[in-house]
Amino acid sequence: MNQSLQSVFLSLLRAGMYARPADASLFPVAEADWQQLYFMSHKQTMQALVADAVATLPPDLLPPAALWQSWQRDVAGVAQSFRRQLLTLTYLYTRLQVQAGITPVVLKGMGLAVCYPNPSHRVSGDIDLFYGTVDQCRQVNDLFRSWGIPVDQGANEESLAMFNDVIVENHGYLVHTHHLTRRKRQQSWLAERLQSPDALRTIRVEGTPITVLHPTLDLVQLLTHALKHLLNEGISFRQLADVAFYLRAHKEQIDAADLRQALRLFGIEDFAQLVFAFLVDNFDFPTADLPFFLPKTKNKSSKLLEEIWKSGNFGQLDERNAKRPDSKMGGKLFTARRIYRNTFHFGRYAPGESLGNLLDKNMDFFRAITNKKK
């Protein structure tokens, strides 16, 4: 996608984000350009928000009929997925509370969707639930198994289960960090903070009450999660839009000093500044709605923008992946090179976390080679 078409896409995305009409002066565009805009909306998992903007164009400027019909079906599918997730979440909340007196904390997902102009137009992959402690997470996994639901145990006390065609990911840790010298202090801070009276809140999603985190904890979790994916496989505009919508919705509740202290502890204050600069530079986000902003970081987000265009959502449609070797070991080497590249470009914004992530991934690669030799 050339720069001219990228500008059109960003204009549509901003219009969808702020629920305003699309800029009709940028149209018409050729059918091939509409195909690229449609593909990019999927690559960035922003197909519904961009479609909301496209729908405001005059009829003679809309995409070709067949493409527009497909796009509208996709939007309906995003909304249907939202309803299915909300139904699944309601079921899980009720059953866990009745049978075990457990109230999960919802991470990302629905808690972010309510910040969007139309919550059902935020694309969400799975339901992420946190239970306060590793032991309670394990208890929930055992409950799932007793219900006849298979649980796939992953690393770092994370596990996956499937309900009603919806993936549910259980988390034993709120934030899994890689920082070499601060891990214990970070986990201790999180444990202590989670005991505070204001650590959790109840919000409603279309009438359904769910438990979510205090804004400081939420932003630490959101930003560390975005950094993890940026370093490993890539992120999309959706991860940045999530931060933008969250900041706008909670600007009166965010204590800037409290947030900066937490970001410094987790070694991601500079990364947060990079994200804030990106929002200002590319989403026309008002600096007044940011918790804090250092003008010197402005215009430093061009490399992040370039990477987002290439990688998209978790690198799933990254064209660079077409060169990935078929062999298992070749694939691991390919992944290692990608992590080194991303760390080189973005590790400076969170050096402790980035170096720890790189070392952990090197250990995984070393173990894979050792196991293969055995």
N, C-alpha and C positions, 0 to 999 in steps of 0.2 A: 504494500500500500504506500503510494507516494505521499509526500508531505501535504500536498493540497487536499488529498482525500482524508488524511489524518486530521486535518483541521476541521473538515466537515464532520467527521465522526465525533471529535471532541465537542463541537458545537451542539450536535444532537444529544450527546451524553449530558452536557451541562443543562440543556433544556429539560431533559427528562428528570434530572436530579432536582431542579428547582421548580418543576411543574409549570413551565412556561412554554409558550409557542416556539416552534423551531424557526430558525432564521431562513425565511423563504428565499432570500436573495442569494443563497448558496446553491440553489437548484434552478433548473433541472440538472440531473447528472445522468450519465449513460447507464444502460442496463448492466454492463460489466462492472461499473462502479458500485451500483446497488448490490451486486453479488458480493463484492468485497466488503461493503459496509455490513451486510448481513452476516458474512462469515466472521468479521471482526467482533461483532456484537456477541456471537457465540464464544469466540476465543476468550473474550474478556468477561464472560458470564454476565453480560449486561443487556441481553437481548430484549428483556421486557421494558427496561427503562428507556432504551433507545427507541423501541417501538412506540412508547408513549409519546415521544417527541415527534416521530415520523407521522403519527396519526393526526397531528395538528396542521400538517401541510395541506394546501389546497388540493382537491382531487386530481388536477392535471399534473401535480408535481410528485404524486405518490409513486412508490416502486411499481414495476410491472405486476400485473394482477396475480399471476401464479406465485411469484416470489412473495408478494404481500400477504397472500392467503396462507402460505407456509409460515411466514413470520408470525401472523396472528394465531395460528395453531400452536406455535411454540410458546407464545405468551400465555395462552390458555393452559398449556401443559405446566408452565411454571406456577400458575395460580392453583392448578389442581394438586401439584406436589406440595404447595404450601398448606392447603386444606388437609391433605393426608398426613402431613407431619404434625399439624396442630391436633388432629384427631388422635394420632398415636401418642403424642405428648400428654394429652388429657387422660388417655387410658393408663399410661405408665404412672402418672402422678397419683391417680385414684388408687390403683392397685398397690403401689409401693407404700402409700400412706396408710391404707386400710390394713394391709398384711404385716407391715414391718415398722410403721410409724416413721418412714424415711421420706424426706422431701428433697428431691434433687435440685441442684442449682444448674440452671441452663446457661451454657456458655455460647457466645456468638448467636447464630441462628435467629430464633424468634425474638430474643432480646434486642437484636439489631434491626430486625425487620420492622418493628413498631416505630422505628425512627425514620423510615422511608415514607414518601408521600402516599404510596400504596403498598402496605406491608406484603401483600401477596405477590408483588412483582420483584421481590428480592430472591435471586436464585440461591438455594441452599442445598448442600450435598447430603448432610446427615444431621442427626440430633446429637449434640455434645452435652454430656451430663457430668457434673462433679458432685461428689458426696462428702466432702470435708476431710476425709481421711482415707488412707490406703485400706485399712481394715473394713471400713464401711463399704468401700467400692467392691472389695472381695465378697462381702456379704451379699451385695446386690447381684454380683455375677452368679453366686450360688443360688439365689432366688430365681434368676432367669433360667438356670439349668433345671431347677425343680419344676418350672412351668413347661418344660419340654423345649426351651429355646436354646439352641447351640450358642456357645460363647467362644469366640476366637481370641485367645489371650495373646496380646502383643508385648512389646517392650515397654519399659518405664511405667508399668501398672496401667496400661491402656488396653482396653478390650472392645471387641465389636460383637454386636448381636443384630438380628434382623426381626423387625416387627412390621407386619402389614406392608412389606416391600420398602420399608424405611430402615436405613442403617442407623443404629444407635451406638454411639461410642461412649463408653464409660471411662472416666478419668480418676485415677487415684491421687494424682498431683494436679494442683491448679495450674502451675507453670513448671515445665521441665526445662531447666536451664543447663548450659554447658560451661558456665564461667568457672575457671579452674580454681580460683581462690575465694569465691564468694558463695558457692552453692549452699553450704550449711547455713550461712548467715541469711541468705535469701529465703530458704525454706523456713527458717526460724521466724523471720519477719512475717512471712505469709501465714504461718500457723498462729502467731500472736494476733495478727490483724484480723484473721477470720473469727477470732473470739470476741472482737469488739461488737458492741450492740448495733452499730450501723453497717456492719460488714455486708449484710444481705438486705435486699429490698424485694417487695412483691409488686409486680406490674401486671397489667391485664392485656392479653392479646385476643381481641375480638371477644371479650367477656371471660376468657379463660385466665385464671390467676396463675402466674409462674414466678418462681424465685430467681432473682438475678443478683449480680454483685454490685457493691458500691462502685461508683464511677472510677475511683483511683485504681481499684483492683481490676476492673473491667479493662481500662486502658492499658495497664501493664500486661494483662493477658492478651489483648488484641495486638499490641505492638510487638511483643515477643513472638507471637504466633506468625505475624507477617514477616518478621525478620528471619525466622527459621525457614519459611518457605522461599523467601528471596534468596537466601544463601544456598539452598539445596536444589530447588527446581524452578522457582520463578513464581511471580504473583501477577494478578490482573488488576484492572481498574477497580474491580469490586472490593478488594481488600482496602484500597485507599478510600473508596466511597463510603465503606462501612465506618471508617474513622471520621470522615467528614460529617456524615449524618449523626453519628453518636455525639460528636463535639457540639454540633448545633442544638441537638435535643437536650443536652445536659449542661450547657454552658453556665447556667446559674447554680448548678450543684457541684461543679468541679472546683476544688481548692488548688490553685496553681502551685503554691508552695508545697503542699502535701504531695501533689503529683510529681513535681520535679525531684523531691527527695526520694520518692520511690523509683523513678526512672534512673537516678544516679546509682542507687543501690544495685539495680539490675544491669547497670552499664549500658543503658540504651537511650540516654538523654540526647546524644547527638543524632541517633537514628530517629528519635521522635521529631527533632528539629528538621531533619531531612524530609520526613513525611509531611510536617506542617508546611514546609516550603513548597513541596509538591502540590498540596491542596491550594495554596495561594497562586502558584504559577499556572496551574492547569485546570483547576475547578473554579477559579474566580472566588475562592473562599475568603470571606472577610477576615482580616487579621484581628478585628475586634472580637470575633467568636472563638479565637484560639486561647487556650489557657495561658500561653506565653509565646513570644515570637521574637527571635533575634534577627533583625534585618540583614545582618551579614551573611546569613545562610540562604537568602533569597537568590534565585537563579542558579542554585547548586543542584537542582533536581533534574537536569536534562539527561544525565546518565541513567537515572532511575526510570524516566519516561521511555528512553530508548530500550531499556531492558524489558519493560512492561509490554511494549509493542511486539517484541520478539517472543517473549515467553508465554504471555497470557496466563490463564488460570492454572497454577501449579504445573506449568510447562506441558500441559496435556496436548496442546496443538502447536507446540513450538516446532517450527520447520527445521530447526537445527537438529532435532531428534531423529530426523530421517536418516542421518548418518550413523545412528547408533548401531554397533555391530550386533549380529544375531547371537553370538556365543555369550554364555553367562559371564565368563571372565572379561571378555571384550566389553560387555555392557557395563560391568563394574568400573573398568578403566575409563569408559566414556563418562560415567557419572562422576568419578573422581575429578576428571578434568573440568567438568562443569562447575563442581563445588569450588575448586581452586580458582576458576575464572571469576565466579560471583564473589568469592571472598576477597579477591584482589581488588575488585571494583567497589565493594560496599563494606568490607570488613573494618575500614577506618572509622565508620560511624558507630561501631560497637565492638572495639578490638578484643576485649576480654571474652565476650560471648562468641564472637566469630572464630577466634583461635581455638577455644574449647570445642566448638562444633566441628572444626576442621580436624582436630586431634581425635575426637570420638569417631568421626567418619573414617579416618585412617585406620583406627583400631578395628572397625567393622570390616574394612577391606583386608586388613592383615589376617583377621580370623577366617575370612572367606578363602584366602589363598592357602592358609595352613590346613583348613578342613579339606580342601581339594587335594592337597598333597597326601593327606592321610588316606 
